[in-house]
Amino acid sequence: MIDNQPPSQPESAQLKPCRWWRSRRILLALVCSSLVYVLLGLGLFYYARSKTGGPPGKPRRAPPPCLSPDCLKAAARLSAAADPFAQPCDYFLASCRAEGPAAATRGRQRGEELAQGKAGLDERAPGNERRGGVVNLDKVTDGQPNAETLPDRLADKQTALLQVLRDILESPDRPSSANSAEQKVRRFYRSCMDTGTIEKAGPQPALKLIEKLGGWAVSGKWNRTDFNVILSLLMKEYATFPFFSVYVGKNPNDSDSSGHRKYIQIDQPEFHIPVEWDSKKQKSTVNVPTVLQLLSFHLQLLVLLGVPSSSTNLHTGMFLQLMSELTLAASPLTHRLQQQLLYQRMTLKELQAAAPDIDWLGCLRATFHPIPVNQSDVVLLHNLPYIIHMSKTISKWQRNPEMTGSGPLHTFMILSLLHKVIPALNSEFAEIQRNLSVGLGDRLDVIPHWKKCILETEKGFDTVLTALLKERVGEKEAEEFIENIYSSLKSRLSMLKWRDEELHSSILNRVGSLTPRLSINKEILSQEKIDQQYSEVAVSEDDYFSNYLQTLSLQQKRRTKLFSQTTALDILSLTPSFSSEEINVPLGMFVPPAFHPSYPRAVNYGILGTLMAKEILYLLLPDIQSLSEAPKKVSDCVWAHYLHLTKSARRTDPPPLTPAQQQAIWVQHTALHVALQAYEQSLLKYHGDTSLSSLSYTHLFLASFAQNNCNSDPVKERLPFEPFFLVTVICMNSDLCPQPMTCSHNSHKGFLQKC
């Protein structure tokens, strides 16, 4: 990274009004537009210095020149973006989405939104998520990102990560064995992108799969396979759980001594139909319109599979009847919490006696092979009444002589599997799935085909993609970056006033005991182990459906590995998380445009530094307002500044800050200070002359922060103003900025309270 220790600055001069800014607008615009040349020139300067040597007696590591494509892209973005310091009195009022001439009025619009209580009041609570679907845009975008849907400037953080993974998979193949895991993951991705071959295959892949499982009574060809044999096969090979779900995890009720133990956990399944809870009757129900939507879907599905119309109504009707019976004993999480139905301990022998129509030992041994499973093993149940009801329902349907030849239980399992594999079939199947989602009122996420293929690739080849991403990320630079941010954060928290001294010591001891680490298991990610892990996986570029089925098996094997792994690496994770005495910082945070080893330090700390500090603060102190008065004091101070400066832009006063907004202001304010301090500390490690003043570096840091906060940011959604206003407050109280800020149209004289 390419900047050095700044020289010390003189004390700030007396504050000048915004009039000073406007008279020098041209000069500041030139400064902003020339950032790209500054970055490039600074890189060349260091490159030359690395050849000729620096001043004697000053040890220095010469950073790489800003000549990489990623660094040049960052420079171009900063150069094209509005300079927040060119019109500081208007910029912080602006909406990030406004462009060009609209910027002149966006401040007034922001003020009107505040007065009406519309801005930053979206407090999203966990548990309010809706079921979502995906609309594929293959025919609209031809596999390319839609510029209007996913503009680079506003791309969310996950899209940025997926784009990096796309670049990796679409880059030219490196010399390696055809059986290497890297070649297999590339072939899988290419087979997914080959929509022409998928379209030509039609329903044949699904029909061959049904035949492999013994056929089904729907087509008149069924060899009456054993119920528990097919159920075990679906669970093991296709990660499909028609009647109940199974996963691996800890028991939060365990004592510290056994807190790391992993258990098989059994829960009600994910039904293909929305289930409504009747709180008065304490019972689940499904409404008629929903059943009709599901009926229409399955009738269309059977037609696409070539099933004679004479048998579609019968088998679809039995499927819906069986599903409706099963849902009667399902219940929402809130009810199960109240009834203490979660984490009920039972041995497999006890479970077999309670729900005898499932071969629990056989199914679980198949699912978790080669992990040994015995009747004395303890499992955790999350809805035992449902499990008992499910077993009785299966028994009733198995013993009904009128249904002996129609195989309703087998048909139910096959249809459950078909739901699982529809993403690997052609567009006709995708269309009826989309229609079902629309009919059920689901939110549909519109994504291009390349993004869908990256997500499908990750499900089976996450370990391979993590290793490839690790090569792209500057591992050494990332680890140093994490250390600097956390050190600065600890320093900042040590200065915070807590509600009592005992609490102060307890929190600081806890923060000090945690070690932040880049989330990489170096042993798992060795090339030899990865190739061995995927040695039995055969991937063909011409058969996406078969490839997809193998990823289902790989997903189940991933669950099995959770018994031995201390941490489950998630390549798509974008937020830090706890793991024992560590804070795991995911690799996915260290991708452009948030971070790159070739970026100037000011850009990395201005963007990712503030983001990482925010995420860690929320992780460590989710209930900060009960621990300290700082959030209220800081937010009240900042809010007072804002109300004073926006007086002329508002018609009426906005509503008071909510607790969530107070916390968001404090977190963002603290994170900005943490990142700036970490950035300044990082400069102390690099000595030598520089062609930029510290003022230019700080300008670059703050400009990067401003541009990044115009991207998707959950914290920003709770802020009652644009995040750059916090920079305005900091600049009003320090000499960090190109010129101390005041605004002539709302004189700040006598109001300079330090926040």
N, C-alpha and C positions, 0 to 999 in steps of 0.2 A: 504494500500500500504506500502511497506516494506523497506524504507530507511530513514536515519536520517540526521541531519545537519552535513555537513562536516567540519573538522577542516580547518583553514586557511592554505594557501600554501605559501611557500617561493617564492621569485622572480625567474623568469625563468633564468636558466643558459644560457651561450652563446650557440647559435645554433650550433648543430653538424650535419655533413653530413649524408646522407642516409646510408653510409657505416656502421655507428653505428647500424642502424636498422638491416641491413642484418646479422651482426655478432651476433645479439641476436634474430634471427628469431625463434629459437627453443623455447626460453623463452616466447616470445609473443604468439607463437602458443599454448603453454600450457595454457597461461592466457585465450585465447579465448575458447579453448576446455573445460576449467574448469568452464565456466560461469554457466553451469547448476548446478554444485556442489556448487558454490558460492550462487546462488539463494536459493537452497535447504537448505544449511547450515545456511544462514542468516535467513531464515524462522524458522528453528529449534531453532536458537539462541534467536530470539525474543519470540518464544513460551515458551522457558524456562524462559526468563526474565519476561514474563507476569505472570509466576507462582511465581517467587521468589521476584519480585519487583526490581526497578531500584535504582540508586543513590538517596539519600535523597535530597529534594529541587529542583528536576527537574521533573516537570509535564510531563507526556508522555502518548500518546495513543499507545498501543502496536498494531502494524499492524498484520494482519493474516499471518500465515506461508505460504510459497510458496509450498503448498502441493496439491492445487486444480489441476484438470486435465488441465484447461486452462493455468495456470501458468507453469506447467511442460511442456506443448506443446511449450510455448513461449521460455522456457529455452532450449529445444531441438532444436528449430529452430535457435536460436542465436548460440548455440554450433556448429551446423552443417554448419553455414554460414561462408564465408571467413572473417577473421579479417581484417578490413580496415586499422588497424595500423601495421599489420605485414609487409606489403609492400606498404607504403604510396606513394612512388614515382610511382608505377604502378597502384594502385587501382583506383585512380580517372580518369585514362585513360580508364578504363575497361568498356566494355559493360556488363550490368547486366545479359544478357542472356548467356554469355560465361561461361563455366564450365571447371574445371580440367586443362589439358594441354593447352587448348585453351586460358587460361588466360594469358599465356606468350606472345601471339601475339595480344591480343585484343586491347592493347594500340596503337599499330601501325595501326591497322584497324580503330580505332577511329580517329587517326590523319589523315588518308587518307580520311575518310568520311568528316572531317571538311574542308580539302583542296578542296574537290569537292563540298562543299556547301550542303551536304546531311543531315548532322546531325542537328536535332532540328529546322528544318525550316518549320515544318508542322503547319501553322497558320490556324486553323480551324475557319471559320467565321460562326456566326449563320445564319440559313436559308439555309445551304447547305446540310441538312440532306436528305438521300434518303429513299424512302419507303422501309420498311424491312419486311421480313417474318421469319418464324421459321421452322427449320427442326428438327423433333423429332427423338431422337436416342434410342427409347425404345428397339428395337431389337438388337441394337449394344451394349448398356450398361446395359440392364436389370434394368434400373432405377437407376443405380449408376453413379456417376460422372466419366467421362473418364479421366484417369490420364494424358494422353497426351494432352487432350484438356484443362483441367482445373487443372493444377498442383497447389498444395496448396501454394507453394512459390510465384507463380505469379497470384494467384486468384485476380480478381478485387474486388473492395470494395463492389459492389452490390452482387456479388456471395458470399462473406463472410457473408453479412447480410442474404441472402436467406438460406445459410447453417445453420445459427443460428435458423431461423424460422423453417427449416426442423427438426432440432434436437428437437425443442419444440413440433412440431406436431407428431413426431414419438416416443417421450418419452412415457413411460407407463402412461395410464390414471390415473388421480387423482380421489379420491372419490368425486363424485358430482352428482347432479341430471341429468338424461338422457335428460332433457329439458333445461339444462344450455347452455349458448352460447358457452362455452368451449367445451362441448361434441359435439355440432353441427358442430363447425369448424373442429374438428378432424374427424368426420364422412364424412364431405365434402371432405377433403383431401384424406381420404382412398378410397372414391368412385372414385375420379379422378385417383388414382394410380392403381385401379383395371382394368387394360386394358383388361383382359379376359372377364369380364362381358360387357364392352363397345363393344368389337369386336362381341360378340354373338348377341347384340341388333341390329346390322346392321342399315338399314334405318328406322326401325319401329318407333323410337321416333320422327323423323322428320315428318313422315306421320301422326302420331297421332296429332301432333301440327297443321299441315295444316287442318286436319279434324276439330279440335277444333275451328279454325278460319273461318269455313264455307266452307272448301274445296277450289278448284280452277278449272278454266275451262280447265287447262292443262290435268287433269285426266278425264274430262267430268262430274265431280261431284262438282257443285258450287251452293250455294243457293242464289247467287246475294246479298251478304251483302252490306250494305251502305258504301260508300267510306270513309266518315269522321268518322264513327264508328270504322272501322278497323284501320284507321290511329291513332285515339286517343288511341286505345288499344295497338298498337305497341309502341307508345311513352311512355305510362304509365307502361306497364307490362314488356316490352322487351327492353327498352332503344334503340329502333330502329327508325331512322328518315330518311325515304326514300327520301323525297323531299327537306328538309331543316334541319338544325341542330339548337338545342336549348340548351342554357346553362345559368348559373347565374354568374353575375360579376358586378364589379363597373364600373363607367364611369370616365375615367381619366380626362375628361373635366369639371367635377363637381367642384364647389367651395369647400373650406375647410369645410364650415359649413355642407355641405351635402356629404362630401367625403366618408362616410361610408355606404351610401345607396347602396343596391344591386338591379340590374335590370334583368329582363328576356331579353336575347339577342338572336337574330335570325340571322342566317348566311346561306350561301349556304352549301349543304351537302358534306360529304366526298364521292366522287364518286368511284365506283369500277373499274374505268378505268383511266389511266393517261390522263390528259387534257393538251394540248399544247396551248400556247398563241401566236397568230400572232400579233406582235406589230404594223405591218403596217396596217392591217385591223382592229386592236383593237377588236379582236374576238378570242374565243376559238375554237379549233378544236381537233378531234381525228384522228389518222392516221389509214390506212387500216390494217397493220400488227397487231396493238393493238386490233382492232375490231375482227380480226380473232382469236386471242388468247382468247378473252372473249367468242366468239361464241363457240369455242371448249370446253371451261370449262363448259358452261351452257348445252351444249349437253350431256356431260359426266355426269353432275350432274343429269339431268332428267333421264338418263338411270339408274343410281344408285337408283333413287327413283321409278323405275318401270314404268315410263311414256311410253306409246306406241310410237314407232318411228314415226308413222304417224302424230303426233301432235307436236313433239319436235321442228322441224324446224320453224313452224309457230309461236309458242309462244316465242321461243328464238329470232327470228327475230324481233318481235314486242318489246320485252324487250330492245334490243340493239337500235332500232330506237327511242324509247321513251327516253332512256338515252342520246343518241346523241343530241336530240333536247334540252334536259334540259341543257346540258353542253355548249350550244351556248352562254348563258348569264353569265356563270361562268367566273370569272376573278381572276388573282393572287393578292396577298396582295399588291404588289408594285403598281399595277395599281389602286387599290381601295384607297390606301393612296394618290396617286397623284390626284385622282378625288374626294377626300374627301367624300368617301362613307361609312366610318366607323363611328360608334356611332351616326347614325341618329336617332333622337328622334321622336316617333310617339305614339299616343294613340292606343289602340287595335281597337277602333271604326274607326280611320283613316286607320289603316292597313287593316281592313275588307273591306273598300271601295276600297282600292288600289288593293287588291288581294282577290276577293270575293269567289273564289272556294274552299278555305280552311276555315273550321269553326274554326277560331282562338281562340275564347273564349272557345268553347267546348274542343278543343285539349289541350289548355294550362291549363284549370281547371283540366282536367284529369291528365295531366302530373305532376302538382305541388300540387295535393291534399295532405293535407288539407289546404294549403295556399290559402286564398281567392284571386281570380283574377277577375277583373272587366273591363268593356269596357273603362273606363276612365284611366286605368293604362297605364303608359308610358313604352314602350319597346324600345330597341335599335336595329336598323337594321344595318347590315354590308355589305349588297349588295342589296339595294332596287330594282334596275333594274332586278336582277335575280329573286327576289320574284315575281315581277309583271309578268315577262316572264313565270315563273313556273306556276302561276295561269292560265294564258292564255293557256298554253300548256295542262294543265289538263282539262280545259273547252273544248278544241278542241277534245281531245280524248274521253271525256265523251259523247259528242254530235254527234260523228261519227256513223251513223246507221250501217255501215259495221262492226263495232267492238263491237256492243251491246252484242252479245253472247259470245265473246272471253275474255271479262273482262281483257284487257291489264293492266289497272291501278291496279287492285287487284293482278294480277300475278306479276307485278313489286314490289308491297309491300311484297308479300310472298317471292320472290327471294331475296329481300333485307334482310329479316329476316333470310333466310337460310344462307346467307353469315355470319350473326352474330353468328349462332349456330354451324357452321361446327367444331369449336374446341371441341365440346362435342360429335361429332359423331366418327365412327370408322376410321381405318387407310385408307380405300378406299377413303373416303371423304378428309382426310388429304393429300393423295397423289395427287389428282387432284388440290387441292389448292396449293400445292407445285409446281406442274407443271405450273400452271398459274403464280405464282410468278417468276419462272425461265424465263418463256416466256416474261414477262413484264420487265425483267432486274433488278428485285429487289435483294437487298442484303439479303442473307439468314443467319440468326444466328443459329448456330448449338448448341442446348442445350439438356440436358438429360430430361427425362420425369418428374423427381421429381421437377426440376426447373420450368417447365411449370405449374405443379400443384400448386406450391407455388404462382406463379403469378396469377393464376385463383382464388385461395382461397382468396388472398388479395383483389381482385376486389369487393367481396361481404362482406367479414368478416374483413375488415381493422381495425375496432374498437376493435374487439376481439384480433386480433394479436398484436395490439399496447399494450393492457393491459398485454398480456402474455410476450411480449418483455420487458415491463417495469419491470416485476418481475425479469428478467434475468440481467438487467442493474443495477449497483449500483447507484441508483438515487441520494443519498446524495453525493457520491464520484464524480458523473458526474457534479452535480451542482457546487461543490467546484472547480472542474477542470476548468469549463467554466469561473468562476469568476477569477481564477488565470491567465488564458490566457488573458482574456480581460483587466485585470488590468495591466499586463505586456505590452500589446499592446498599451494601452493608454499612458503609461510611455514612450515607444519607440517613439511614434508619437509626443509627446510633445517636444522631442529633435530634431525633424526633422526641417531642414531649409526650410521654404516655400517661395514663390516668393514675398509675402508682408505680413506685420504684420496683416492687416485686415483679409486677407485670413487665416492666422494662427489661429486667435481667432475664426473665424467662423467655421473652420473645427474641432478644439478641442472642441468647445461648442456642436457641433452636435454629435461628438463621445461620449462626456461625458453625453449627454442627453439620449443616447440609453442604454437600459438594456438588456444584453444577458440572455436568459432563455432556459432551457431544454424544448423542444416542447412537453409538456404534458398538456392536459386539464384534471385536476384531477376530475372535476365534471362528465365529460363525461365518464371517465374511471372507475367510481365506478362499482363494480360487479353487484349491483342491477340494475343500469340503463342499463348496457349492456345486462343482461338477459331479461329485459323488452323490449329492442329494438328488440331483435331477438325472442320474445315469439311466434310470428305467423309464424316463419320460420320452416318448417318441412324438415328434412334432412334424407335421407335414404342411407345407405352404398351400396345398390344394384341398385341405379337408379341415375347415375351421370347426365344424361340429364335433368331430372326434377330438380335436385339440381342446375345445371348450369342456368336453366331458372330463378330460384329464385334469383340467384346472379345478373341477368340482372335487375330485379325489384329493388333489393337492391341498385344497382348503381344509378338508377334514384332517389330513395329516398335520396341518398347521395347528389344529386344536390339540392333537395328541402331544405335540412338542411342548405345549404349555405346561405339562407336568414337570418337565425338567428345566425349562428356561425360567430365569428369574424375571426377565423383562421381555414382553412381546413387542418387537420392533414394528412400528407402523410407518412405512415410508411416506404415507400421505398425511401424517400428523403435522400440524403447523403450530402447535402450542406446547410449551414445556409441561412436564408432569412429574409427580413424585414417584420414586421407586426406592423403597427402604430409606436409606440415609442420603439419597442422591436426588438431584433435580435433573431429569433427562431433557436435554434441549435437542429437538429433532433436526435431522439433516435438512428437511424440507424448508426450514427457515432461511438457509444459507444459499439461496438461489437468486439470480437477477430477477427483477430490478432492485431487490432489497439489499443484496450483498454480492460482491465478487472480489476475489483477492487482488484483482488489478484495478479496482476502484480506488480513488483517493480515500484516505481514512475518514475525511470529513463526510463523504457521501455514505459510507458504510455505517458510521455512528449516527448520522443524522436520520437515516431511514431505519435500519434494523436495530440500532442501539436503543432508540426510543420505543420501538415495538417490543423488543425483548424485555426491556425494563418494565413495561406495562404488564406484559403477560406474567412475569415473575411476581410482580406486586399483587396482582389478583390471585395468583396461586398461593402466595405466602400469607396474605392478609385479606381474605375475602370479607371479614367482619371488622375491618379497620375502624369503623365509626364507633364500635363499642369499646375499642381499645385506646383510642386517642381522640382528642378534640381537633387535631390538625386538619382533617378533611373539611370540617365545617368552617374553621377559621380561614383556611386557604381559599375555599370555594366562595365564601362570602366576600372576601377581599377582591378576588378576581371578578366576581359578578358585579361588585360595586363599580369597579373600573369600567366594565363593559356597559353597564347602564348609563354611566356618566357620558361615555363617548358616543353612545348611540341614541342620545336623547332626541336629536333632530330626525332620526330615521324611524322613530316609532310614533304611532298615534296614541296608543295607550300603554300602560305598564304591563309587562309580561307576568305570568304567574310566578310565585316563589319557586326556588329550586327544590326538586324532589331529592330524597336521600340518595337515589341512584345517580342523579346528576352531580350532587356534591362529591360522591365517591369518584365519579368519572373525572371531574375537574382535578381533584387532588392527585389521582393516579397519573393523569396526563402531565400535570405540572411537575410532579416528582420525577416521572420518567424522563422528561426533557432535561431536568437538572442532572439526573444520574448519567444519561448518555453524554451530555456535554462535559461533565467531570471526567468520565471514563475516556472520552476522546482526548482531553487535555493531558491526562495522565499517560495515555499511550504515546503522545508526542515526546515525552521525556526520554523514551527509549531510543529515539532517533535524533542524532546530532548532525550539524553541518549547516552551511549556508543555504538559503532558500530564496527563490525568486518571488515568493508571495509573502505578504505581511500576514500576521495573525488575524487581522481584520478580514482579509480575503478568505482565510480558512474558515472563520466563523460564519462569514456570509455564505460560503458553500455548504457548511453544516446546516444552517437554518433554512436555506433555500431547498436543500434536499428533504428536510423534515416537512416543509410546507407542501412540496409536491407529493410526497408519499401520503400525507394525510388527506389528499384529495382522492385517494383510492379507498376501496372497501375496508372499513375498520369498525368492528363492533363497539369500541369505546367511543368513536366519533358519533355513532348513532345515539348515544346517551348525552352527548355534550349539547348545551343550549346555544353554542356558537361554533364557528369554524375553529379547528385546533390552533391555527396560526395566531389567534388572538393571544394565546399564552406566550408566544414569542414577543408579541407587542408589549405585554406586561413586563416580561423579563428585560426587554430593551429599555423600557421606561425607567428601570431601576438599576441599570448597569452601563458599563462602557463596552459591552460585548459586541454591539451592533455597529454597522457602518456609520450611524449617527443616532444619538438618542432621540426617541420619538415623543412628540406631542402633536396634537391636532388643533389647528387654528380655529376650526369651526366649533370646537368644543374645548375651550381652554382647560388644560389639565393642571394649571398652576394651583398650588395649594392642595392638590388632591393626590399627591404622590405618596401613597401608602405602600410600603413594601410588603409584597405577599410572600 
